[in-house]
Amino acid sequence: MTLQLMVPNMACDACAKNITNAVKTLDGNAVVTADPETKRVGVETEATETAVREALKQAGYPATA
């Protein structure tokens, strides 16, 4: 499954790394691209969208779209 999410409070590369790590706890094979400039996160994963959104929320980076 491929997801495109907006994460408004991603401000820097450290935030992007935290977001990547949060998704990889669900699916170690996930491909994550997180861009602090555009606030966009792309995820290719076997996990459900609900699980990905919850992982981001728990990490402090709730997705808005």
Residue, then its C-alpha position, 0 to 999 in steps of 0.5 A: m500500500t502506498l500512502q501520501l500524508m501531510v505532517p504539519n509539525m515535521a520541522c527538521d531532518a530529526c523529525a523526518k528520522n523520527i517519523t521514519n523510525a515510527v513507521k519502521t516499527l510497524d513494518g521493517n521493510a517499509v519505504v518512507t520518504a519524509d520531507p520537512e520542507t513540504k511536510r509530506v510523508g510518503v509510505e510504501t508498506e504492508a501495514t494499514e493506513t490506520a496503523v501508520r497514522e496511529a504510529l505517527k500520532q504516538a510518535g508526536y507527529p499526527a498526520t492531517a491528510 
